[in-house]
């Protein structure tokens, strides 16, 4: 669907070549850069809350709100944020 450009415990921001409809819930898969807490990927539901043209008009910024994230997934996301410096 796109490339991850930002992540928080509440949501993610992707950059994509395609636009998508907002207010829709999608089943997404995130392949992790390395194993985190025994996981190599995450599967989760996310609601598209924003889709707009990027400064590069060939791309779209797509914001998703995570839906019903399990405790384990939350811990993996928090570790990913710490490891990749998304808090900076």
Residue, then its C-alpha position, 0 to 999 in steps of 0.5 A: x500500500x505504501x512506505x512507512x514515514x511515521x509511526x505512533x502508538x495511535x497511528x501510522x503515516x504512509x507515502x503511496x503512489x495511489x490515493x485511497x478513500x478515507x473513513x474506510x477500515x483496511x487490514x494491513x500488514x507491516x513487515x518489521x525491519x528486524x524481529x521485535x519481541x518474537x515478531x517479524x511482521x504485524x497484522x492489524x486493522x487501521x482506519x484511513x483518516x487522511x489522504x492528500x497529495x504530497x509535496x511531490x505531486x506524484x505521491x500521496x500522504x495517507x494517515x491511518x488510525x490503528x484499530x483495537x491494537x492488542x497489547x503485544x502489538x502495542x509493545x512491538x510498535x513502542x519498541x519499533x518507535x524506540x529503535x528507529x527514533x520516531x520520538x525524535 
